[in-house]
Amino acid sequence: MRREHSRIITTVQRVMPAVVSIIISKDAHDVERELRPEERHGRRGANGFHIPPEKIDAHGMVEVGGGSGFVVDGSGIILTNKHVIAEPNARYTAITNADEHLPAEVVARDPVNDVAILRVTPPRHLPVVPLGDSTRLELGATVLAIGNALGIFKNTVSCGIISGLSRSVSAQADPDAPPQELRGLIQTDAAINPGNSGGPLVDIFGRAVGINAAVVSGAQNINFAIPIKAALRDLADLKRYGHIRRPLLGLRYLTLTPGFAEKMGLPRTAGAYITKEHPSDDAVIPGSPADKAGILAGDIITAWNGNFINGERSIQDYLDDANVGDVVAFTVLREKRELSLTAMLAERK
């Protein structure tokens, strides 16, 4: 029988052995205690248990979720999404393509990006997914998403193109979680389903250019991945410092638009307007670099090191490219006065 030979098939065969399924387990008693009253009532059986006994393993653990990940270092370093391993008091297991069940330790969680790093101790050197360059992606480039779709369909592959770059969305890991702003995302029409989260988005040559992260509910073929650039930085920090380092400025702001500026009667239509998001918040965190620099609520920061702040480049975008210890010069509009202030970025804890 004749067989198809294509670049896509070759890439899948090369990448698949390095993709893992991540299983999340918790103590059955902890799961029962965490149930809402209505769930507890609805799951109580005639003999009083809440979780079917067949769902509880020999160690008293029950599976509560799953996701995907991929090996980037053969000694056992795995990349995934932060929201995949966010369950408190949980045990994580990585299942390899060869069906090896390896206990996984959470090494680091990125405080800004939806990226996490796990470590397993494999019996042998694991195959890896090489990391690409997400800064050189082009619209229309072919990409593949690989992962554990719906937590059921292991080794699922979908194919598509890069549909957009530098997208920003507000996402929730689940209905009870607070929304998180995700910036600089890769948009693709390659299908990313629940359970695919944390798996690799690879280019046609098998290099990971992103970490599959989010879908738009109710839309068709609008899916997002975290650029691999963020993970590369995390891995470098882990190797150099033993943990992930992210710079802290310490303020809350709204990026101005002409409509919002007109509504608020502000003198500028672009910049970062320093303000509380909620009444209980501080617009400027006490003791932070922004506080020490003299930035105040109501200020409008118009430039970062001489570069304009606007809808295309926000303060967070500049922070993503900055390092702990950098000294930043700000141009600040306070009422009708233009000020020059400087801040040394601290480490986010």
C-alpha positions in Angstrom: 0.0 0.0 0.0 1.3 3.4 -0.9 1.8 5.8 2.0 1.6 9.6 2.1 4.9 11.3 2.7 4.6 14.9 3.7 6.4 17.5 5.9 3.5 17.5 8.3 3.6 13.8 8.9 7.4 13.9 9.4 7.0 16.8 11.9 4.3 15.0 13.9 6.4 11.8 14.1 9.3 13.9 15.3 7.4 15.9 17.9 4.9 13.5 19.3 7.3 11.4 21.4 8.2 14.6 23.4 4.6 15.6 24.2 3.1 14.5 27.6 -0.3 14.3 29.2 -0.5 15.9 32.6 -2.9 14.3 35.1 -4.0 16.3 38.2 -5.0 14.2 41.2 -6.1 15.1 44.7 -6.9 13.3 47.9 -10.5 12.2 47.8 -11.3 13.6 51.2 -9.9 17.0 50.2 -12.1 16.9 47.0 -15.2 16.2 49.1 -14.4 19.0 51.6 -14.0 21.4 48.7 -17.4 20.7 47.1 -20.0 23.4 47.3 -23.0 22.6 49.5 -25.2 22.1 46.4 -22.6 19.8 44.8 -22.1 17.9 48.1 -25.9 17.3 48.3 -26.2 16.4 44.6 -23.3 13.8 44.7 -24.3 12.1 48.0 -25.3 8.5 47.3 -27.5 6.1 49.3 -24.6 4.8 51.3 -23.2 8.3 52.0 -20.2 8.7 49.7 -19.7 11.7 47.3 -17.2 10.3 44.9 -17.8 6.9 43.2 -15.4 4.4 44.7 -14.1 3.3 41.3 -12.8 6.8 40.7 -10.5 6.6 43.8 -7.2 4.8 43.3 -5.3 2.6 45.8 -3.7 5.7 47.3 -6.9 7.5 48.0 -6.4 9.9 45.1 -9.0 11.0 42.5 -8.3 12.5 39.1 -9.6 16.1 39.0 -8.3 17.4 35.7 -5.7 17.2 33.1 -3.7 19.1 30.4 -0.7 18.7 28.2 3.0 19.6 28.3 6.2 19.0 26.3 9.7 18.0 27.2 12.4 20.7 26.5 15.3 19.0 28.3 15.9 15.3 28.1 16.8 15.2 31.8 13.1 15.8 32.6 12.2 19.5 32.2 8.6 20.1 30.9 6.8 23.2 29.8 3.1 23.7 30.3 0.6 26.4 31.2 0.4 27.9 34.6 -3.3 27.4 34.7 -2.9 23.7 34.1 -1.0 23.2 37.4 -2.9 25.8 39.5 -4.9 23.3 41.6 -3.9 23.7 45.3 -2.7 20.6 47.2 -2.7 18.6 44.0 -0.4 15.8 42.7 0.8 16.0 39.1 1.8 13.1 36.9 3.3 13.3 33.4 2.4 10.5 31.1 4.8 10.1 28.3 4.1 8.9 24.8 5.6 5.5 25.8 2.9 5.4 28.6 5.4 6.0 31.4 3.7 7.6 34.5 6.2 10.0 36.0 5.5 12.1 39.2 6.0 15.7 38.3 7.3 18.5 40.6 6.3 22.1 40.0 9.6 23.9 39.6 8.4 27.4 38.7 5.3 29.4 37.8 5.8 32.6 35.7 4.1 35.4 37.8 3.1 37.3 34.6 2.7 34.9 31.7 0.7 31.6 31.6 3.8 29.5 31.7 5.0 26.9 34.2 7.9 24.5 34.4 7.8 21.0 35.7 10.5 18.4 36.5 10.3 14.7 36.3 12.9 12.0 36.9 12.8 9.7 33.9 14.3 6.3 33.7 16.1 7.3 30.5 16.9 10.5 28.5 13.6 11.8 27.1 13.0 13.1 23.5 12.6 16.8 23.4 10.8 19.5 21.3 13.4 22.0 20.0 12.4 25.6 20.8 12.0 28.1 17.9 11.9 31.9 17.5 8.4 33.3 18.1 9.6 36.8 17.2 10.1 35.8 13.6 6.6 34.4 12.9 4.7 35.5 9.9 1.0 35.5 9.1 0.0 32.5 7.1 2.8 30.2 8.4 1.7 26.6 8.9 1.5 25.4 12.6 0.5 22.3 14.4 -1.1 22.0 17.8 -0.5 18.7 19.7 -1.9 17.6 23.0 -4.3 15.6 25.1 -7.6 17.0 23.7 -10.5 17.1 26.3 -8.3 15.1 28.6 -9.4 12.0 26.7 -8.0 12.0 23.2 -4.2 11.6 23.7 -1.9 12.5 20.9 -4.4 14.7 19.1 -2.9 16.8 16.2 -4.6 19.8 14.5 -3.2 21.8 11.7 -3.7 25.5 10.8 -1.9 28.7 10.1 -0.8 31.8 12.1 -3.9 33.9 11.9 -2.7 36.9 14.0 0.1 38.2 16.1 0.4 40.2 19.3 -3.2 39.6 20.3 -4.5 40.5 23.8 -7.4 38.7 25.5 -8.9 38.4 28.9 -9.2 34.7 29.8 -10.4 32.5 32.7 -9.0 29.1 33.5 -12.5 28.1 34.8 -15.8 29.9 35.6 -14.7 30.4 39.2 -11.3 31.9 38.5 -10.7 35.7 38.1 -10.0 36.9 34.5 -6.4 37.3 33.5 -5.2 39.5 30.8 -3.0 37.7 28.3 -0.9 39.9 26.0 1.3 39.3 22.9 -0.5 36.1 22.0 -0.2 34.1 18.8 -3.6 33.6 17.2 -4.1 30.4 15.1 -7.0 28.5 13.5 -5.3 25.2 14.5 -7.9 23.7 16.9 -7.0 24.0 20.6 -9.5 22.2 22.9 -9.7 21.9 26.7 -6.9 19.5 27.6 -4.7 20.8 24.8 -3.6 23.6 27.1 0.1 23.4 27.8 0.9 21.4 24.6 3.2 22.8 22.0 2.3 24.9 19.0 5.0 23.9 16.5 6.1 25.2 13.1 6.3 23.1 10.0 9.9 22.1 11.0 8.8 20.8 14.4 10.1 23.8 16.5 7.9 24.9 19.3 6.9 28.5 18.7 4.2 28.7 21.3 2.4 27.0 24.3 -1.3 26.3 23.5 -3.3 28.3 26.0 -6.8 29.6 25.2 -9.8 29.5 22.9 -12.6 32.0 22.2 -15.9 30.6 23.4 -18.6 30.8 20.8 -16.2 31.5 18.0 -14.9 29.2 15.3 -11.1 28.6 14.8 -9.9 31.5 17.0 -7.3 30.0 19.4 -4.3 31.4 21.2 -0.8 30.3 22.3 1.7 32.0 24.5 4.8 32.9 22.4 7.8 30.6 23.2 9.8 33.7 23.8 8.3 34.0 27.3 9.3 30.4 28.2 12.8 30.8 26.8 13.3 33.7 29.3 11.8 31.6 32.1 14.2 28.7 31.4 17.2 31.1 31.3 16.2 32.6 34.6 15.7 29.2 36.2 19.2 28.1 35.0 20.9 31.3 36.1 19.0 32.2 39.3 17.2 29.0 40.3 13.8 30.8 39.9 11.9 33.0 37.5 12.6 36.7 37.9 10.2 39.3 36.7 10.5 43.1 37.1 8.0 45.0 39.3 7.0 48.7 38.8 4.1 48.7 41.2 1.2 50.7 39.7 -2.3 50.2 38.3 -3.3 52.0 35.1 -5.6 52.2 32.2 -4.2 52.6 28.7 -5.9 55.7 27.3 -8.1 55.8 24.2 -9.5 59.0 22.7 -13.0 58.1 23.8 -12.0 57.3 27.4 -9.9 60.5 27.6 -12.8 62.6 26.4 -15.2 61.0 28.8 -12.8 61.6 31.8 -11.9 65.1 30.6 -8.2 64.2 30.4 -5.7 66.4 28.5 -4.1 63.5 26.6 -5.6 60.8 24.4 -2.6 58.4 24.7 -0.6 57.2 27.7 -1.1 55.2 30.9 -3.6 56.8 33.3 -2.7 55.9 36.9 -5.9 54.9 38.7 -7.4 52.3 41.0 -9.2 49.3 39.4 -11.3 48.8 42.5 -12.0 51.0 45.5 -9.9 48.8 47.8 -6.8 48.9 45.5 -3.9 51.3 45.6 -3.2 53.0 42.3 0.5 53.1 43.3 1.6 50.3 45.6 3.3 51.7 48.7 7.0 51.1 48.8 7.2 50.0 45.1 9.6 51.5 42.6 6.7 53.6 41.2 6.0 55.0 44.7 9.7 55.7 45.3 9.9 57.5 41.9 7.1 59.8 43.0 4.4 58.7 40.6 0.9 59.6 41.9 -2.7 58.5 41.2 -4.1 60.7 38.4 -0.8 61.0 36.6 -0.6 60.1 32.9 2.7 58.4 31.9 3.3 59.2 28.3 6.7 57.7 27.6 9.0 55.0 28.8 12.7 55.7 28.1 11.6 58.2 25.4 9.2 55.6 23.7 5.5 56.5 23.6 2.9 54.6 25.6 -0.2 53.9 23.6 -2.6 51.2 22.5 0.2 49.5 20.5 2.8 49.5 23.3 1.5 49.6 26.9 3.5 49.7 30.2 3.2 45.9 30.5 4.7 45.5 27.0 7.7 47.5 28.0 7.9 45.6 31.3 8.0 42.3 29.4 11.2 43.4 27.7 12.8 44.8 30.9 14.9 43.3 33.6 15.1 43.5 37.4 17.4 46.4 38.3 16.8 48.4 35.1 16.5 52.2 35.6 13.6 53.6 33.6 13.0 57.2 32.7 9.3 58.2 32.6 7.7 61.3 31.1 4.7 62.1 33.3 1.9 64.6 32.8 0.6 65.8 36.2 -2.3 68.2 35.7 -0.7 70.7 33.2 3.0 70.0 34.2 5.3 67.6 32.4 7.7 65.8 34.7 10.7 63.5 34.3 10.8 60.8 36.8 13.0 57.7 37.2 12.5 54.3 38.8 14.7 51.2 39.4 12.6 48.1 38.7 12.5 45.7 41.6 11.9 41.9 41.6 8.2 40.8 41.6 7.6 38.4 44.5 
